[in-house]
Amino acid sequence: MCAQLLRHSAQSIQKRGAEFSRSLWPLNAAHGPQTQAEQQGLEAVAKKPDAAFYTEEELGGRSYFTAVYADRATLPSCVECHNPHPYSPRRDFKQGDVMGAIVVRVPLEF
């Protein structure tokens, strides 16, 4: 249920041009890293979930500040949904594990 609320919020935000949620182990390939900065950020927060990852990147000729924050399996239902899911590339999540990240991308030029 929490993941569905997060996904709905992400889709609403993405309609306005912002990014939201990504994972190294997405159930849907479209939710995997889309840029080199996202890949680096996801790898960084998977190793050190208490430290956010910050960088600048250029996309489509525009400069962005990008922040990546760990998204953990905070509830048993997170693990209970992802581990047995038929499209899950990983089946050994435990409660508290990093399952993905929240990506916040802000244009540096308005």
N, C-alpha and C positions, 0 to 999 in steps of 0.2 A: 504494500500500500504506500509506504513512504517513497519508494522508488518511482511509483507511478505518479505521485504528486510532483516529485522532482522532475521527472521526464516531461510532464504537462507544462510545468513552469518553464523548463528549458525550451520547449517548442514555441511557447508564447514569446519568450525573449528573442529567440532566433529569428522569428518573423520580422523583428525590428533590426536585424543585422548583427546581433551580438552572439557570442559563443557561450556555451555553458558547460556541458558535461561530456567528458571523454574517458576512455579506459584503454589500458594495454590489453585487457581481456574482454572486449565488448561482446555482448550477446548479438548485437547488430553491427556489422562491419562499418556502417556509416558513423558509428559512435567511437571509432578508434581515432588515433591521432591523425590530424589532417595537415599539420605543418611540422617542420623540424623543431620549432620551439615547443609545440605540444608534446612531441615525442620526448624531447629532453626533459621537459617539465614533468611528464608522467613518470619517467624513469627516476628522476630526482626525488619526487614525493613518495614513490614506492619504496625507495631506500631509506629516506628520512622523512616520515610523514608529519613530524612536528615542525618542519621547516618549509615554508612556502618557497616556490621557485618564481623568480622574476626575471624578465628579459624584455628587450625591445625587438620588434620584427617589422619587416616591410612586406605588405601584402597588397597587390594590385596598385602599386605606386603610392600607397599611404603608409605612414609610420604608426605603429601601435605599441603601447605598453601592454605586456601580457603577464598575467599572474596565474599561477597554477597552485591549487590547494587540494590536499589529499581528501578523498571521499572514502570514509571507512564503513565497514559493515557494522553498524552500530546496534542492530537488532538481530536476533536469531533468524527472523524472517528473511533478512538479506541473504544469508548463507543458504537457508532452506530453499530459496527461489533459484539462486544462481548455480549452486553446485549440481543439482540434477537437471538443470535446463538443457534441452537437447542441442542448443546452439552454443552452450558455454564452452569456451576453449580451456577453461580451468575449472577443476572440480574439487579443489582442496581448500577453499576459503574457510577461515575460522572467524568467529565474531571478533571484531576489532581490526581485522586485516584491511589494508588499503585495497579497494576494489576499483577505484578510478580516481577521477579528479574533477574539480570544478575549475573551468578555464574562464578567466575574466579578461577580456580584451577591450582596451579603451584607445580610441584614436588620439594621437598626440597633436594632431592638427584639426581644428574645428572649422 
